[in-house]
C-alpha cells in the first residue's frame, strides 16, 4: 500500500463525512427549519470542500482571525516590552 493512501479521507458517496454532521443533527431534531438549516450548511461546507478548505482548516482560519498572527513565548502577564 502506498504511503499517501494513509491520508485519504473517508467519504460517503461523494461527500466528506464532516459534511454529513448536519444530517445527524437533523435526525435528532426533525423539523422543517432544521431541514433548511442543514441543507444550507451542507451546501456551504461542500462548496468550501471543493475549494480545498476542510473543516479543520476552516477552524484554524477562524481562530487566526480572532486571535491574530502573533504568538508570544511568555504569558501575557510576564511580557516585557
C-alpha positions in Angstrom: 0.0 0.0 0.0 1.3 3.4 -0.9 2.1 5.9 1.8 -0.2 8.5 0.5 -3.2 6.1 0.9 -2.9 6.5 4.7 -4.0 10.1 4.5 -7.0 9.6 2.3 -10.2 11.0 3.8 -13.3 8.9 4.5 -16.1 9.6 2.1 -19.8 8.7 2.0 -20.5 8.5 -1.8 -19.2 11.9 -3.0 -19.5 13.7 0.4 -16.9 14.1 3.0 -18.0 12.7 6.4 -17.7 16.1 8.1 -20.4 17.5 5.8 -22.9 14.9 7.0 -22.9 16.1 10.6 -25.8 18.5 9.9 -27.8 15.4 8.7 -27.1 13.7 12.0 -28.4 16.8 13.8 -31.5 16.7 11.5 -32.2 13.1 12.5 -32.0 14.1 16.2 -34.1 17.3 15.8 -36.5 16.8 12.9 -38.3 20.0 11.8 -38.8 21.9 8.7 -36.5 24.7 9.8 -33.8 22.2 10.6 -34.1 20.8 7.1 -33.4 24.2 5.7 -30.5 24.9 8.1 -28.9 21.5 7.4 -29.3 21.9 3.6 -27.7 25.3 3.7 -24.9 24.3 5.9 -24.2 21.1 3.8 -24.1 23.3 0.7 -21.7 25.8 2.3 -19.4 23.0 3.7 -19.5 21.2 0.3 -18.6 24.3 -1.6 -15.7 25.0 0.8 -14.6 21.4 0.5 -14.5 21.7 -3.3 -12.3 24.8 -2.9 -9.9 22.8 -0.7 -10.9 24.2 2.7 -11.9 21.4 5.0 -13.4 21.9 8.5 -10.1 21.6 10.3 -8.5 24.4 8.2 -11.7 26.5 8.5 -11.5 26.3 12.3 -7.8 27.3 12.2 -8.5 30.2 9.9 -11.3 31.4 12.2 -9.0 31.1 15.2 -6.3 33.2 13.5 -8.9 35.8 12.6 -10.0 36.1 16.2 -6.6 35.8 17.9 -4.2 37.2 15.4 -1.0 36.1 13.8 1.4 37.0 16.6 2.4 34.3 19.1 4.1 35.2 22.4 6.5 32.9 24.1 5.8 34.2 27.5 2.3 34.5 29.1 0.6 37.9 28.8 1.2 38.7 32.5 5.0 38.3 32.1 5.6 40.3 28.9 8.5 42.7 29.0 8.1 45.3 26.2 
